[in-house]
């Protein structure tokens, strides 16, 4: 007699207190055939406390991370935890390496010894930004220490993981109940709403990514145990100034407070790749990835 029970898969998410991590919690607690273990630094910041388990886990503490993974034995680990403050990475290099390289290597080795599929989130900042719409096979040439560290993390996953998906993304935006950091769309909305004077660059181009779309990309890679590198980004390619203009247009705000500048005026410690954007055709074709338009993303944000 056939069992009517569905086979459960267990997914462990690192960095679950972050924007992407909280969106993954939202997604997985709604799925009956997935058992979610959310992990993050410190206390759980997600408002929902039922339908999954939360464990405090420091990914730089290899012994503690190993103990948790050996006990939980997940089928899939979605690794979102990282040091992503690009300028901070220039000055706090040891911390950057510990989070973005060493922890990734240890997790990849655990993937091999424990047999789980690893979904690892990476970035367009591994590229030097000399052309639009990078594909997965384009050669990496990072301009910043952050970009270098994320590329090194990718290399460790490829070298050590049992089975892996590397998901590269761009300029993630969204909103959760307990935000530890802002993002460009929330910043643009607040700046325009309050008509605060601000400088916005005209010479950087991206494919901004809705956090819900990135979470869905992670789920698609996890559920299919998809092997290889995939670009998971927004479908709309635009300059940063156009992004702000589109936020202004969507909410009916004036652009009078915005000063158009080029990147050379910002004096940022870390160099940014000027022109990136990621071509998502492979993910659309192989994973069934179907992101929202930028304006659909703004509607989902539900900002007032």
N, C-alpha and C positions, 0 to 999 in steps of 0.2 A: 504494500500500500504506500502510495506516495505521500510524503509529508507536505502539509499545506503551509508549513512555516517557511518564510523566506530566509535565505542564508544572510546573516548579518556580517557587515564589514565594520571593522573598528578603525577610526581615523583619529590620529593625535595631531593637534594643531599647536605649533609654537607661536609665540607672539600674539596670543589671542586677545590681549588687551588693546592692541592697536586697531587702526581703522579697518584694515583688511581682515584681521583676526576676528573682530566683532561681527563683520559681515559673514564670515565663514560660520561662526556660531549661529547666527540667524538662519543660515541656509541649512546646516546639518541637523539642527534640532527639529526641523520640519520634515525630515526624511525618516521613514519608519525602518528602512533597512540599513541604517548607519548608526553606530554607537560612537558618540563623540566624546573625546577626552580633550578638553581645552587646557592649554598650559601657558603661563606667562610669568613675568616678574611681579612679585608681590601679590596683593589681593586681586580678586576678580572684579573687573570694572563693568562687566556686562550686566544690565539690569535684570535680565532673565536668569534665574538660578536653578530652574528645573529642566529636565529633559536631556541633561548631559552632566558630565562631571568636570570640575575645575581643579587643577593641581598647580601649585606654585613651583616653577622650575627655572633655574638659572642655567642657560645654555652654555655658559662659560665654565660651569662646574661639571666637568666630565663625569666624575664618579656619581654625582647626584642624577645627572641626565641618564646615565647608563642604568642605574638602579630602577628608575621610573620606567624606562623603555623595556627592560628585561621583565619587569612585573606586568606591564600592560600588554606587551606583545601586539602592537597595532599592525593592521594590514597595510596601512598607508600613513606616512607622516607628511603633513603639509607644513613646510618650514618658511614662516613669514618673518620670524624674529631677525632683526638686523639693526646695525647702526646706519641710519639713513640721512642724518644731518650732514650734508655734503661739506660744509665749511668746517664743522667740528672734526671731521675725519682728518683734515689737514694737520690739526694741532694735537689731536688725541690718537696718535697712530697706533700705540700699543692696544688701546681699547678697541679701535677699529679692527685691527687684525684678530683680536681675541673673539670678537662677535662675528665678523664677516668672513673669516678664513678658518681659524682654528676650530671654532665650534661647528662650522659646516663640515670640515674634514672628519671630526669625531662622529657627527651624526651620519655622514655617508658610510663610515666604517661600521657603525651599528646597523645601518641598512643591510650591509653585506652579511654581518654575523647573525642578525635576527631575521633577515629575509623580508623586510618590508619595502614597499615602493615609496620612493622619496620624491615629493613635489617641491621643488626649490624655486623661490621667487627671486629673479634678477632684474636687471635694469638696462635702459637704453644708454646709460652713462658709461657703459663699457666701450662705446664707440666715440670717435673723435668729432663727429658731427659735421662731416663735409658733404653729406648728401641726404636728401629726404628718403623716408620709407626704406629703412634697412630690412633686409631679409635675414633669416636665421643663419645662413652660411656666410654672411659678410664678415670680413676680418675685423677683429676688435683692436682698438688702439685707444685706451682710456686716457683722458686728460687730467684727471684728478685722482687723489689717493683713494677716495670713495670708489670711483670707477675701477681702479686697479684692484681694490679689495674684493669687489663683487665679481670681477673676472676670475680672480684667484679662487674664489668660492666655487664658481662654476667648474673650474678645472678639477677641484677636489671631488666634487660630485661625480664628474665623468670618470675620474680615476678610481674612486673607492666604492661608489654605491652599487648595490645589487641590481637595482632597477630604478630608473629615474625619469622624471620630466623636469626640464628647466624652463620656467616661464618668465620671459622678459616682458617688462611692462614700462609704462611711461606716465609720469605726472598724475598720480592717482588722486582722485577727489571724491568727497563724500562726507557724510555726517553720521556720528553715533552719539549716544546719550552722554558719554563721559569722554570727551576729546582731550587727549594729552597734548596734541599738536594741531595746528590749523593746516589748511592746504590751500592751494591757489584759488580755487573757486570760492571757498568760504571767505578768504581774504578779500577777493575782488568784490563779492557781494557786500561785505561789511564796509569796505572803503567807499564804494559807490553809494550805498544807502545813507551813509553819514557825510558824504561829500568831503572826505578827507583828501588833502592834496597828496599825490603819490606819483612816483616815477615808474613807468612800465616800459620794458624793452620791446623794441620793434624788430630785432634781428635774431630772435630765438624762435624756433619752430618745433612743434611737438604734436603728438596724437593723444590728448588728455584722456584718461581712463577712469570711468565710473567704478567705484569700489565694488559695487554689486556685480558688475561685469567681470572684474578680476576674480572675485570669489567664485563666480560660475565657471570661469576658465579653470580655476584650481579644481573644482568639483569634476569637471569633464575629464581633466587629465587623471585625477585620482580614480574615478569610477572605471575608466578604460585602461588604467595602468599604462598610459600612453608613454612610449619611450622616445626620448630625444628632446630637442629644443623647439619651443613654440613661442611666437610673439603673441601676447595677450594684451591688447591695447584698445583704445577707442578707434572708431572708424573715421572720425573727422580730423583732418590735418589742418593746423592753423598756427599762426604766430601767437606769441603770448599777448600782444596788444589786441589781436583779433579775439582771443578768448575773453579778454576783459570787455571788449565791445559787445560780444554776444551775450555776456552776462547782463550788461547794461540794457541791451535791447530787450532781453527776455523779461526783465523786471521793471522796465520803464524808467531807468535811472539815467541821469545826465552824465556825460563823459567830461564835463567841464573841469573836474578836479584832477584829471589824469594828464600827466606830462609825458610825452613820448620821448624816450631816450634810447641810445644804443648801449650795448653791454659794457663797453669800455668805460662808461661813466660810473659804474656801480662799485668798482674796487672790491669785488668779492675775493676772499682768500683762495677759493678753489675755482679753477677754470671749468666752465660749462660747455658741453658740445653745442655749437650754435644751431645746427640743423639736424634733427633726428627724425622722430616719428618711426613707427614700426609697421611693416607690412604684415597684415594679419591673415593673408590668404591661406597659408598652410593650416592655421588653427581652424579657420572656417571650414576648410575642405576635410581635414582629418579628424577634428574633434567635434565638429558641429557648433563651433563658437559663433554666437550671433549677438554682438554688442548693440547697445542703444546708440542713437544719435546723441550729439552733445546736448541739444535742447531737450530731448527725452530724459537725459540724465539730470538736467536742471529741474525738470518737473518732478522726478523721483526724489530729489533732495528735499523738496517741500519747504524751502526757505520763505520767510515772510518779508 
